[in-house]
Amino acid sequence: MSFKNSFAAARAIALVLFFALSGLLITSGPGFALTAAATARDANSIQLGDTTYRLDGVDAPELDQVCIDDHADPWTCGLEARDQLAKLIGGRTVRCDDVGPEKNFGKRHRAICTAEGDKVTLNEQLVKLGFALAREPVKANVKPAAAEAKAASAGIWKGCFAAPQEFRSGKKDGALLGAACRPDRDKEIRAVLFPEDLTMPPSCSIKGKLAVRARVTGNIGIYHLRGCPSYPATTKPDRWFCSEDDAQAAGFRKAYNCRRPK
């Protein structure tokens, strides 16, 4: 083969690779739709294959978050909200339309997701059931559903709870939400919503601790894995996480003395 022919062949291969990679990049950004079997990671995170999406326009209780019900009893509203999303999926395939990366965690994208056979998105259905709040959306419009859920005291609105973003940041003096919040029991209610000994959700053993020193790296806290020297010493975690990805998405960095267990 002549030099000229070899050069032409190499150029053709390079062009094929370029367009293939370009196509890959295009399909991984906003406007890309993925349809697959789905798993509810938490109440506003859906995993399709190796991809995890946050439901656009939705902010739901965290898995380790506690609420108070309409009988003044504490309940694991974050786990219940996750289970409600799983029921809405019902084992069906789900289509998620990518609407762009998370503002503070570009590794994870937001999406508008719909289960096979449904006309209403999972985003809207979860909010309408009262197991999620409306958050600033990229494209999803769930505000009417949020207003309806609040007016009907549906889901978590029937009791008393802290907004998920305030629970995540440990803001214990923020406004309380729900139909059963009693101003005369404010101190007792906050003690339940922000317990000193937060119960670990099933299979979520990563400990998170809010820390001022973490702000140096732009985080709000530090997380500790099993096997880390700091893990046993962290006796009262502020958060529990199911994966490092979840911890990082919440604004926590790994403890510097942590190594992944063998």
C-alpha positions in Angstrom: 0.0 0.0 0.0 1.4 3.4 -1.0 2.0 6.2 1.5 -0.8 8.1 -0.1 -3.3 5.2 0.3 -2.1 4.6 3.9 -2.6 8.2 4.8 -6.1 8.2 3.3 -7.1 5.1 5.2 -5.8 6.5 8.5 -7.7 9.7 7.8 -10.9 7.8 7.1 -10.5 5.9 10.4 -9.9 9.1 12.3 -13.1 10.7 10.8 -15.1 7.6 11.8 -13.8 7.8 15.4 -14.4 11.5 15.5 -18.1 11.2 14.5 -18.6 8.2 16.7 -17.3 10.1 19.7 -19.2 13.2 18.7 -22.4 11.1 18.6 -21.6 9.7 22.1 -21.1 13.2 23.5 -24.3 14.4 21.9 -26.4 11.6 23.3 -25.1 12.1 26.9 -26.3 15.7 27.1 -29.6 17.7 27.3 -32.1 16.4 24.8 -31.0 12.8 25.1 -33.7 10.3 26.1 -33.0 7.0 27.7 -35.6 4.2 28.1 -34.8 1.2 30.3 -35.8 -0.7 33.4 -35.7 1.7 36.4 -34.9 1.6 40.1 -35.9 4.3 42.6 -32.6 5.2 44.3 -34.5 7.6 46.6 -37.6 9.7 46.2 -36.2 11.9 43.5 -33.5 9.8 42.0 -34.0 7.1 39.3 -31.4 4.8 38.1 -31.6 3.5 34.5 -28.8 1.1 33.9 -25.6 2.8 34.9 -27.2 6.3 34.7 -28.8 8.1 37.7 -31.2 11.0 37.0 -32.7 13.5 39.5 -36.3 14.2 38.8 -36.5 17.8 37.5 -38.6 20.2 39.5 -38.8 17.8 42.4 -37.3 17.9 45.9 -38.2 15.0 48.1 -37.3 13.9 51.7 -33.9 12.2 52.0 -33.8 8.5 52.9 -32.6 9.3 56.4 -35.1 12.1 57.0 -37.8 11.9 59.6 -41.1 13.6 59.5 -44.1 13.8 62.0 -47.4 12.4 60.9 -50.9 13.7 61.6 -51.0 11.7 64.9 -47.8 13.5 66.1 -45.7 10.3 65.7 -42.3 10.3 63.9 -42.1 8.3 60.7 -39.4 7.6 58.1 -40.9 9.8 55.4 -37.8 9.6 53.2 -38.1 5.8 52.9 -41.9 6.1 52.4 -41.4 8.7 49.6 -38.9 6.3 47.9 -41.3 3.5 48.2 -44.1 5.6 46.7 -41.9 6.4 43.7 -41.2 2.7 43.3 -44.9 2.0 43.3 -45.5 4.6 40.6 -42.8 2.9 38.5 -44.4 -0.5 39.2 -41.7 -2.6 37.5 -42.3 -0.9 34.2 -39.7 0.6 31.9 -39.2 4.3 32.2 -38.3 7.0 29.7 -36.2 9.8 31.0 -35.7 12.9 28.9 -32.4 14.6 29.9 -32.8 18.4 30.6 -29.3 19.1 31.7 -26.8 18.7 34.6 -27.4 19.5 38.2 -26.4 23.0 39.1 -24.0 22.0 41.8 -23.2 18.4 40.7 -22.7 18.1 37.0 -21.9 14.4 37.2 -25.7 13.8 37.7 -28.3 15.1 35.3 -31.9 16.1 35.8 -34.7 14.5 33.7 -38.4 14.4 33.1 -39.3 10.8 33.5 -42.5 8.8 32.5 -43.3 5.2 33.1 -44.5 3.1 30.2 -48.2 3.5 29.6 -48.5 6.7 31.6 -49.4 10.1 30.3 -48.4 12.0 33.4 -44.8 12.2 34.4 -43.4 10.6 37.5 -42.2 14.1 38.5 -45.7 15.4 38.6 -47.3 12.3 40.1 -44.9 12.2 43.1 -45.5 15.8 43.9 -49.3 15.5 43.5 -49.2 12.6 46.0 -47.6 14.9 48.5 -44.3 13.0 48.8 -42.2 15.7 47.2 -42.0 19.5 47.0 -41.6 21.6 43.9 -38.1 22.9 43.4 -36.7 25.3 40.8 -37.0 23.4 37.6 -35.2 23.4 34.3 -38.3 22.4 32.3 -40.7 20.4 34.5 -43.8 22.3 35.6 -45.0 20.7 38.9 -46.1 23.8 40.8 -49.8 23.2 40.2 -49.4 19.7 41.5 -47.5 21.0 44.5 -50.3 23.5 45.4 -52.9 20.8 45.1 -51.0 18.4 47.4 -50.5 21.2 50.0 -54.2 22.2 49.9 -55.3 18.5 50.3 -52.7 17.8 53.1 -51.5 14.9 51.0 -48.5 12.8 51.9 -46.0 14.5 54.1 -48.2 17.6 54.1 -50.6 15.9 56.5 -48.0 16.1 59.3 -45.0 18.3 60.0 -41.6 18.3 58.3 -38.5 20.3 57.5 -37.9 21.2 53.9 -35.5 18.6 52.4 -32.9 21.3 51.5 -32.9 22.5 55.1 -32.6 19.0 56.5 -29.6 18.4 54.1 -27.8 21.5 55.4 -28.7 20.9 59.0 -30.6 24.2 59.3 -32.6 23.4 62.4 -34.2 26.8 62.8 -35.9 27.0 59.4 -39.6 27.2 58.8 -41.6 24.0 59.5 -44.1 22.8 56.9 -47.3 20.8 57.0 -50.8 20.9 58.5 -49.8 19.4 61.9 -47.1 21.8 62.9 -47.9 23.2 66.4 -46.1 26.4 67.4 -46.6 25.5 71.1 -44.6 22.3 70.5 -42.0 23.8 68.3 -38.9 22.8 70.4 -40.1 19.2 70.8 -41.0 18.9 67.1 -37.5 20.1 66.0 -35.9 17.6 68.3 -37.7 14.8 66.5 -37.0 16.2 63.0 -33.3 16.7 63.7 -32.5 13.9 66.1 -29.1 13.6 67.7 -28.9 9.9 66.8 -30.1 9.6 63.3 -31.3 6.1 62.4 -29.3 4.5 59.6 -31.6 3.5 56.6 -31.2 -0.1 55.3 -28.0 -0.6 53.3 -26.9 3.0 53.8 -23.9 2.8 56.0 -21.8 5.8 54.9 -21.6 8.4 57.7 -21.8 12.1 56.9 -20.8 14.9 59.3 -21.3 18.6 58.7 -18.0 20.3 59.1 -16.8 23.9 58.7 -13.4 22.8 57.6 -15.0 21.1 54.6 -15.9 24.5 53.2 -12.3 25.0 52.2 -13.0 22.5 49.3 -16.4 24.0 48.6 -18.3 21.2 50.6 -20.6 21.3 53.5 -19.4 18.1 55.2 -17.2 15.0 55.2 -18.3 11.4 54.7 -16.7 8.3 56.2 -16.7 4.8 54.8 -16.6 1.5 56.7 -13.0 0.7 57.2 -11.8 4.3 57.6 -10.0 5.1 60.9 -12.5 7.9 61.4 -15.6 5.7 60.9 -15.9 4.3 64.5 -15.2 7.7 66.0 -18.1 9.3 64.1 -20.7 8.2 66.6 -23.4 10.8 65.8 -23.5 11.4 62.0 -25.6 14.2 60.7 -26.4 12.2 57.5 -26.4 8.6 56.3 -25.7 7.9 52.6 -26.1 4.8 50.5 -23.3 5.5 48.1 -20.3 7.8 47.6 -22.1 9.3 44.6 -25.0 10.3 46.8 -22.7 11.8 49.5 -20.9 13.8 46.9 -24.1 15.0 45.3 -25.2 16.2 48.7 -22.0 18.3 49.0 -19.9 16.0 51.2 -16.3 15.1 50.5 -14.5 11.9 51.5 -12.4 12.0 54.7 -8.8 12.3 53.8 -7.9 9.2 55.9 -10.4 7.0 54.1 -9.4 4.2 51.8 -11.9 2.0 50.1 -12.3 -1.3 52.1 -10.6 -4.4 50.6 
